Amino acid sequence: MAVLLHRLGHRAYHYRKLVLGIWLAVLAALVTCVGLFGGKLDDRFTVPGTESQRALDTLRSTLPQVSGANAQIVLTSPQGHDVSEMPYTTAIARAVAAADRAPQVSAVVDPRTSGAVSADRTTAIIQVQYTVPNADVSSASVNALQDVAKTAERQGLTASVGGSVFSSRGVHVGASEVIGVIVAVLVLVLTFGSLLAAGMALLPALAGVAVGLAGLLALTPVAGISSTAVTLALMLGLAVGIDYALFILSRHRQQLARGTHPQESAALANGTAGSAVVFAGGTVIIALAALSVIGIPFLTTMGLGAAGAVLVAVLASITLLPALAGFAGPKLAPKADSKAARQATDADTGQGAGKPSIGARWVKAVVARPLLAVLGTAGVLLALALPAADLRLALPDDGSAAKGSTQRAAYDTVSDKFGPGFNGPLLILTRTHDGNSNQAAAQVARRLGTFTDVTAVLPPQPTHDPGQSVITVIPKTGPDSQRTDQLVRDIRNSASDLRTATGASVAVTGTTAVNIDVSTRLADSLLPFVAIVVGLSLILLMTVFRSLVVPLKAAAGFLLSVAASLGLVVALFQWGWLADVLGVPHTGPVVSFLPIILIGVLFGLAMDYEVFLVSGIREEWTHSGRARQSIVDGARHSVRVVTAAALIMFTVFAGFFPLDDALIKPIAFALAVGVAIDAFAVRLTLVPAVLALAGRQAWWLPGWLDRLLPDLDVEGSSLEKDTAGPDKLPAGLTSAS
């Protein structure tokens, strides 16, 4: 791999205009495809094969008005009045008529006929039904309902609009994300001490993000791409793109400072640091692509979309970056009296004449007292992980929306006036074989009313199939409550008894039941997914470093990072610690797919930092044979780059935290704190401490296992020997363009 990347770096540097032209042409072609063929984003959550999904698919043909999107117009009378008074009954009637004229609306249920009026007569709910799913509801239709609410407010009512039509409707990049990129640029400038070098690291990342997102959006006509998938691809593509360019460019500038010819330096950096980038990117891609085995379509597209963004970031780092380095030539070399130049000289002479960095001094202190570092760090991380034992998973609803939004106002009003269960009704599909379900459905409805956590059961509603009916069950608790989850389980467990007593089979469906099934499927997949990721990390690191201690330590550190990150997520988003300070609008169960996304992403990033840090230590060990000193000397040259990379990752992810999106906010927080914990607590503290405790045994591998494992040469050590000499160029190539 190192030899191939070395040759690729040479060719990209030499044919830099062609490489740049190819990237621009690909970007232009993809943008054109998006403009001509790009479709809508699809934010449906479906779980093929589950009871709720099968029943919902049936209702799409037999009763479409309950299987599509829905909306609620919640109207409240002024204090001291009720909605039955004449001015307000007229306003409600006008609102019903106006909502019925909104585009795509299939049915409007008047609260005067449905009885959707609160016990104190102050609030009424107009139910709006669509035959199309959320993704197909146009903005014009939603805006029309909001206009209805505004008209009702002018007539004296307090009005808000909620419902499933307000699910995430796209990616909005604002000031916080831009600030995150600006901070990343500042970190690059401080790391390189050069605006040119900082820009050189940023350009390939931005190009990779543009190509990756355009490619993802171009697939919307043929694949269900969600807005969350696009945002995750943007976050990851930008973060890893900058990091990967940073790793390769840092190596390139070190070699330029030593006097290596610019073209050979770019190729050698591509073969050494680029090999580690390909390895790290490959692990991220494998972990994200593995999300497809869970069998949930939206998670599959999310994982594959993010994996595609990482793949493009890797390609940009190993092709576009060497090409751009060709345009810069020797200008990227650090100045002779700069800190970067002195560090490169120290690395060649094996001396540390300059003042060591804070990171280098930290590693030295850790190595001096390794047992204390291990016990202290592990103790802190385990303490942070304790809240994760209370982890509950669910999908967000309008109750997770930002305070002040119309959907949050509608959700809160319904909860206060009707009860939280009215925000998450269950649909019970009954079936009989005799073609007449009315009597059987009525019996099922009466029996459902006896369940402990049921507050109301609406009369059965016939479908186009005479053997089917739909019963709406209102739970006592909200859609994200454990009691609602248990109610769904209780009804399903009673299905055989209900069939025996009434002759009708029952299936629980509706948005709340589908969301519960999604969360259950994800929770059941979590441990197998962790086992796959940890097993993969053991094999990969054992192959790279020819060691047993290194992969075992890396896997344990990775698990600590994930557990501590989930603990902080639970403390903030579930328990509500510092929620008001950090602007979290709602506390409750954690987004159901967050743990798996966190594991997949953090796994790749952890391997990234592990390879860059430990490869330098191992190189020093092979040269000196001094166990503890090799940790200090090897880490001295990589800790600065790893620190900068982690800071960049943190700021990019943290830049998405202020978004008022119930899906993106917790994911951004989890990734930001996860990167910080893994880089600073695990890689820069636990790793050197454990290696110091293990001593020479850290690099031991049984001979039979050593012979079985392939030699990936991720560090490019054989390549460095083959290309020794500062001005060596391959035959047939010159530095001229």
Order of alpha helices (4+ residues) and beta strands (2+ residues): alpha-alpha-alpha-alpha-beta-alpha-beta-alpha-beta-alpha-beta-alpha-alpha-alpha-alpha-alpha-alpha-alpha-alpha-alpha-beta-alpha-beta-alpha-beta-beta-beta-alpha-alpha-beta-alpha-alpha-alpha-beta-alpha-alpha-alpha-alpha-alpha-alpha-alpha
